[in-house]
């Protein structure tokens, strides 16, 4: 098993398994090898890598998981696939926000999809604070996301008839759950395994079960933020 050599290169705050310069080359080589139509220039990619790492650091500092933040130190490990998938989303989205470079943003999006089996288009507006858990098979499309969003494996968020979901703050979507179309989910909701919500509204503070149009839910005293994040 390789030994991680952590580098303090983000204002001495986040421990990284690769320093930012090495990470920049690592990502550039991955894209160039996967998509050999053209080589990614490290000098072009590097400013976006730095900005994406800042976004990653902020997000990870709120995640209540020792592999992300142990209470005193934020950590990034490129060999932790959930972490790397989150970083690659931030990178593709940063490129799109900063330069509207569809080609480069699209290549990073393609890399993330190929490596992790996750589909988060670079135009998707995920929140500043979110968490992916065992993210294989997950599709996060156009929607209004709020902070403290959690998505497990085979989760789907997407549109129906050009209408898209609106999520409150503190939403957990457990494995194989889906949120589609003109749906509004209140704050602090847990979508149970296999739940399918289509053009339905859910109040705040609920555990959600079933399939639309036969959705059921019950009130919960548990708090998503307390379970998964630091306030």
BARODO-748090 format. One record per residue (C-alpha): residue number from 1; x negated, y, z. Coordinates in nm, 2 decimals. Last residue first. Example, Ala and Ser with C-alpha at 12.3 -4.5 7.8 and 13.67 -1.06 7.14 Angstrom:
BEGIN
PT   n      u      v      w
PT   2  -1.37  -0.11   0.71
PT   1  -1.23  -0.45   0.78
END
This chain:
BEGIN
PT   n      u      v      w
PT 231   2.24   2.38   1.13
PT 230   2.03   2.07   1.08
PT 229   2.18   1.82   0.84
PT 228   2.32   1.46   0.80
PT 227   2.54   1.37   1.09
PT 226   2.59   1.72   1.24
PT 225   2.66   1.87   0.90
PT 224   2.91   1.59   0.82
PT 223   3.10   1.64   1.14
PT 222   3.30   1.37   1.30
PT 221   3.64   1.46   1.45
PT 220   3.83   1.30   1.16
PT 219   4.18   1.34   1.03
PT 218   4.33   1.07   0.81
PT 217   4.35   1.04   0.44
PT 216   4.56   0.87   0.17
PT 215   4.54   0.89  -0.20
PT 214   4.81   0.71  -0.41
PT 213   4.79   0.93  -0.72
PT 212   4.50   0.89  -0.71
PT 211   4.30   0.60  -0.57
PT 210   4.24   0.50  -0.21
PT 209   4.08   0.65   0.10
PT 208   3.97   1.00   0.23
PT 207   3.83   1.08   0.58
PT 206   3.95   1.43   0.66
PT 205   3.82   1.75   0.82
PT 204   3.95   1.99   0.56
PT 203   4.26   1.93   0.34
PT 202   4.24   1.72   0.02
PT 201   4.38   1.83  -0.31
PT 200   4.44   1.60  -0.61
PT 199   4.36   1.62  -0.98
PT 198   4.19   1.28  -0.97
PT 197   4.04   1.14  -0.65
PT 196   3.90   0.79  -0.66
PT 195   3.77   0.64  -0.34
PT 194   3.55   0.33  -0.39
PT 193   3.36   0.37  -0.06
PT 192   3.51   0.65   0.15
PT 191   3.51   1.02   0.08
PT 190   3.42   1.20   0.40
PT 189   3.54   1.55   0.43
PT 188   3.39   1.85   0.63
PT 187   3.53   2.14   0.43
PT 186   3.83   2.11   0.20
PT 185   3.83   1.92  -0.13
PT 184   4.00   2.08  -0.43
PT 183   4.08   1.88  -0.73
PT 182   4.14   1.99  -1.09
PT 181   3.94   1.72  -1.26
PT 180   3.75   1.43  -1.10
PT 179   3.60   1.33  -0.77
PT 178   3.47   0.97  -0.77
PT 177   3.35   0.72  -0.51
PT 176   3.13   0.43  -0.60
PT 175   2.91   0.47  -0.29
PT 174   3.00   0.73  -0.03
PT 173   3.07   1.09  -0.12
PT 172   3.00   1.31   0.18
PT 171   3.12   1.67   0.18
PT 170   2.99   1.94   0.42
PT 169   3.11   2.27   0.27
PT 168   3.41   2.26   0.04
PT 167   3.42   2.11  -0.30
PT 166   3.59   2.25  -0.61
PT 165   3.65   2.00  -0.88
PT 164   3.66   2.08  -1.26
PT 163   3.93   2.14  -1.52
PT 162   3.85   2.12  -1.89
PT 161   4.12   1.85  -1.94
PT 160   3.94   1.64  -1.67
PT 159   3.60   1.72  -1.53
PT 158   3.33   1.55  -1.34
PT 157   3.19   1.42  -1.01
PT 156   3.09   1.06  -1.00
PT 155   2.91   0.86  -0.73
PT 154   2.74   0.53  -0.82
PT 153   2.49   0.55  -0.53
PT 152   2.53   0.80  -0.25
PT 151   2.60   1.18  -0.27
PT 150   2.58   1.42   0.02
PT 149   2.68   1.79   0.00
PT 148   2.56   2.02   0.28
PT 147   2.60   2.34   0.10
PT 146   2.89   2.40  -0.14
PT 145   2.95   2.26  -0.49
PT 144   3.18   2.41  -0.75
PT 143   3.19   2.15  -1.02
PT 142   3.03   2.06  -1.35
PT 141   2.87   1.72  -1.34
PT 140   2.70   1.50  -1.08
PT 139   2.67   1.14  -1.22
PT 138   2.53   0.87  -0.98
PT 137   2.42   0.53  -1.11
PT 136   2.11   0.50  -0.89
PT 135   2.11   0.77  -0.61
PT 134   2.01   0.56  -0.31
PT 133   2.09   0.86  -0.10
PT 132   2.09   1.21  -0.25
PT 131   2.11   1.51  -0.02
PT 130   2.22   1.87  -0.05
PT 129   2.12   2.22   0.06
PT 128   2.08   2.50  -0.20
PT 127   2.39   2.39  -0.37
PT 126   2.42   2.20  -0.71
PT 125   2.49   2.42  -1.00
PT 124   2.49   2.19  -1.31
PT 123   2.31   2.36  -1.60
PT 122   2.01   2.11  -1.58
PT 121   2.24   1.81  -1.62
PT 120   2.25   1.58  -1.32
PT 119   2.26   1.22  -1.44
PT 118   2.09   0.97  -1.21
PT 117   1.94   0.64  -1.33
PT 116   1.62   0.73  -1.13
PT 115   1.33   0.73  -1.37
PT 114   1.51   0.77  -1.70
PT 113   1.77   1.02  -1.57
PT 112   1.50   1.23  -1.40
PT 111   1.28   1.22  -1.71
PT 110   1.57   1.33  -1.94
PT 109   1.65   1.62  -1.70
PT 108   1.28   1.72  -1.72
PT 107   1.30   1.70  -2.10
PT 106   1.62   1.90  -2.11
PT 105   1.47   2.18  -1.91
PT 104   1.17   2.19  -2.15
PT 103   1.39   2.20  -2.46
PT 102   1.68   2.41  -2.32
PT 101   1.45   2.69  -2.21
PT 100   1.70   2.93  -2.06
PT  99   1.39   3.10  -1.90
PT  98   1.44   3.14  -1.53
PT  97   1.77   2.96  -1.47
PT  96   1.70   2.68  -1.71
PT  95   1.35   2.62  -1.59
PT  94   1.48   2.63  -1.23
PT  93   1.76   2.38  -1.31
PT  92   1.51   2.13  -1.46
PT  91   1.28   2.17  -1.16
PT  90   1.55   2.16  -0.89
PT  89   1.68   1.84  -1.05
PT  88   1.33   1.70  -1.06
PT  87   1.29   1.78  -0.69
PT  86   1.61   1.60  -0.60
PT  85   1.50   1.29  -0.80
PT  84   1.16   1.30  -0.63
PT  83   1.32   1.30  -0.29
PT  82   1.55   1.01  -0.36
PT  81   1.26   0.83  -0.52
PT  80   1.02   0.85  -0.23
PT  79   0.70   0.81  -0.42
PT  78   0.67   1.18  -0.48
PT  77   0.66   1.23  -0.10
PT  76   0.77   1.57   0.03
PT  75   0.77   1.64   0.41
PT  74   0.90   1.92   0.62
PT  73   0.73   1.93   0.97
PT  72   0.87   2.00   1.32
PT  71   1.20   1.82   1.35
PT  70   1.09   1.52   1.14
PT  69   1.20   1.67   0.81
PT  68   1.24   1.48   0.49
PT  67   1.13   1.13   0.58
PT  66   1.25   1.18   0.94
PT  65   1.60   1.25   0.82
PT  64   1.83   1.54   0.93
PT  63   1.80   1.74   0.61
PT  62   1.78   2.12   0.66
PT  61   1.40   2.16   0.60
PT  60   1.44   1.94   0.29
PT  59   1.65   2.20   0.12
PT  58   1.41   2.49   0.18
PT  57   1.11   2.28   0.08
PT  56   1.28   2.17  -0.24
PT  55   1.37   2.53  -0.34
PT  54   1.01   2.63  -0.28
PT  53   0.89   2.32  -0.47
PT  52   1.11   2.42  -0.76
PT  51   0.94   2.77  -0.76
PT  50   0.59   2.62  -0.77
PT  49   0.68   2.36  -1.04
PT  48   0.84   2.64  -1.25
PT  47   0.52   2.84  -1.24
PT  46   0.32   2.52  -1.33
PT  45   0.51   2.41  -1.64
PT  44   0.36   2.65  -1.89
PT  43   0.00   2.61  -1.77
PT  42   0.05   2.23  -1.76
PT  41   0.13   2.22  -2.13
PT  40   0.39   1.95  -2.21
PT  39   0.27   1.75  -2.51
PT  38   0.51   1.70  -2.80
PT  37   0.73   1.43  -2.96
PT  36   0.57   1.19  -2.70
PT  35   0.88   1.18  -2.48
PT  34   0.81   0.93  -2.20
PT  33   0.43   0.99  -2.21
PT  32   0.46   1.37  -2.24
PT  31   0.72   1.38  -1.96
PT  30   0.52   1.17  -1.72
PT  29   0.20   1.35  -1.80
PT  28   0.36   1.69  -1.73
PT  27   0.51   1.56  -1.41
PT  26   0.17   1.43  -1.28
PT  25  -0.02   1.73  -1.40
PT  24   0.21   1.96  -1.20
PT  23   0.20   1.73  -0.90
PT  22  -0.18   1.75  -0.91
PT  21  -0.17   2.13  -0.90
PT  20   0.10   2.13  -0.63
PT  19  -0.08   1.90  -0.40
PT  18   0.04   1.54  -0.41
PT  17   0.19   1.36  -0.10
PT  16   0.31   1.70   0.02
PT  15   0.33   1.83   0.38
PT  14   0.55   2.14   0.38
PT  13   0.47   2.44   0.60
PT  12   0.11   2.55   0.56
PT  11   0.22   2.83   0.32
PT  10   0.30   2.56   0.07
PT   9  -0.04   2.40   0.03
PT   8  -0.08   2.18   0.33
PT   7  -0.19   1.86   0.15
PT   6  -0.10   1.51   0.25
PT   5  -0.31   1.21   0.15
PT   4  -0.07   0.92   0.14
PT   3  -0.23   0.58   0.18
PT   2  -0.15   0.34  -0.09
PT   1   0.00   0.00   0.00
END
